[in-house]
C-alpha cells in the first residue's frame, strides 16, 4: 500500500474509533469528514460499515494481545489477569455501539476474520491463565474458553458510568470464582 493510502486508512480508523466513542451508529459520511477524506476514499478502504468495524476490533485486539507480555513482566499474576480482563472489558464497552454493526457482519465472509481475532485472544488468555495457575492464583484446569464464556457479558454492557461499575463488579465475581481456594471449597460442598 502506498504511504498516502496507508495514511488515509490510519486516519479513517482513528476517526471511526472516535466517532463510535461518541455515537452508537455514526454515518460513514461523518467518519470520512472527520478523517479529512472523501466518502469514496473510505469505501475504497472499507467497502461496508461491517468491514470498517471488523478492522477496528481487529486493531484493538492486536494491541491487547501485544501488550500482554509486558503486563506479565511488570505485574503479579493475579493483578495481570485483572488488568488484562479489565482492558478487555474497556475494549468491549467502548465498542458497544459497534456491536450492532458486527451483528450484521456475522456472515460467512466475516466468520474467518472474527475467528482470526478470537484465536489470539484465547492464546494470550491461556498464557495468562498458566501464569496464574503456576502462581496458585487460578484453579488448575481453568481454560481460556471457560473464562471467555464467563466474561462474555462484557460485550453486552455499555460504556456509561453505571455500566462500567457493573462490569467491574461482575468481573470481580468472575475472578473470585477462579480463585483456587474458593473453587476447592465449593467442590467440597
N, C-alpha and C positions, 0 to 999 in steps of 0.2 A: 504494500500500500504506500502510495506517495506520502511524503511528510505532511503536505497540506490536507490531504484526505484524512490522515490519521489524526491531525489536529482538530478537524471538523468533527470526527467521530468522538473524540475525547470531550469536546465542548458539548456535543449533543448528550452524551452520557451524564456529564456533570449537570447540565441544565435539566435533564429529565429527573435526576435524583432530587434536585432542589424543588422541582415542580411537584413531584409526588410527595415530598415532605410537607408541602403547603396545601395540597388539594388531593382528594382521593381519586379524581379522574380528570387530570389535565388534558387539554386537547393537544394533538400533535403540532398544530399550528403555533400554540403558545410555547411549546418546548423549542421549536425551531427559532421563533422570535427571540427567546431568552438566550439561545446559543449563538445568535447573530448570524444565522444561515437561513436559506430559503427552505420551504417545505420539501421541494424536490431533492435537496441535499439530504434531508432527513430520510426520505423514502429510499434514496439510493443506498443508505447505510442500513436502514431498518424498514423493510417493506410493509411491516404491520406493527401495530401497537404491541402485540404479543411478543414479537421478535425483539423490540426495544426493552420490554420488561424482562424478558429472559436474559438479555445481556446485562441489565442492571443487577439482577440476582446473581448471575454468574460472577460478575466483578466483585461483589460483596463477599461471596462465598470463597473465592480465591484468596481474598485478603484475610478473611477469618482463618483459613487453613494455614496461610503463610505466616501469620502471627503466632501460631501455637508453639513452635519450638522455643521461641524467645520467652513466652509466658511460662513454659515448663522449666526453663532455666532460672527464671527470676522469682518464681512464687512457689510456696509449699504446695504439695499435690492438691489438697482439698481447696485451697484458695485458687489455684489454677483452674480447677474444674468449675468452681463457682463463677469465676471471672469469665471463662470462655463461654459457659452456658448463658451468662448474663449478656455477653456480646451477641450471642446468637439470638437471645430474646430481643435485644435492641434492634438488631438487623430485621427480625421478623416484624416487630412493632412499627418500625419506621417505614416498612413497606406494606403495611396493612392495606393501604389504598390500591396497591398493585395486585393484591390477591384476586380481585375480580378480573383483572386483565389476564392473570395467569390461569384462572378457571377457563377462559377462552383458549388458552394455549395448551390445554390438556388434550391435544390432538396427537395423532400418530407422528406427525413431524416434530412436535415439541418433546415427545417422550424421551428420545435419546439425549437431548440437552438437559432435561430435568434429571435423568439418571446420571449423567456426567457430573452434575452439581452435587447430587446426593452422595455419590461414591467417595469423593474427597472428604466430605464432612464426616461420613461414617468412619473412614480410616483415621482421621485426626482424632475423633472422639474415642475410637478404640485405643489409640496410643495414650490418650489422656486417662482412660479407664485403667489400662495396665499400670500406668504411673501411680495411680491412686490405689489399686489393688496391692501393688508391691509395698506401698506405704501403710497399708492397713486401713485406709480411709474409705474404701469401697469394698463391698462384699464380693468375694470371688464368684465368678460365673455371670456377672452382670455384663451384658453385651451392649455395643453401641446401638444396635437396632432396638433393644429394650429401652434405653434411655431416650432415643429419638422419639419412640412412640409415647413415652411418658411425658415428654416436653412438647408434644405436638400442639398443645393448647396455645403455645406461643404464637402460632400462625393465625390464631383466631382473635387475638386481642389487639386493640388499637394502641395508639401512641399518646393518649392524653394521660394526665397525672394519675387519675384513678385506675386506669388500665395498667399503667406501669407499676403502680403499687400492688395491684392484684397479681401481675406477672411475678414480681419479686416474692410475694407471699407464697404463691404456688410453686415457684422454683425452689424455695426453701423447703417446702414439704417434700418435693421430689428428692432433694439432696439428703434430707433426714432419712428417707426411705432407703437410700443407697448405703447408709452407714452400716458397717458390718455388725456392730453391737445391737442395733435395733433389728436388723434382719435376723440375727440368731435368736433374739428374744421373741420375735414374732413367730418364728418357726417352732419354738418350744411350747407355744400355746396349745 
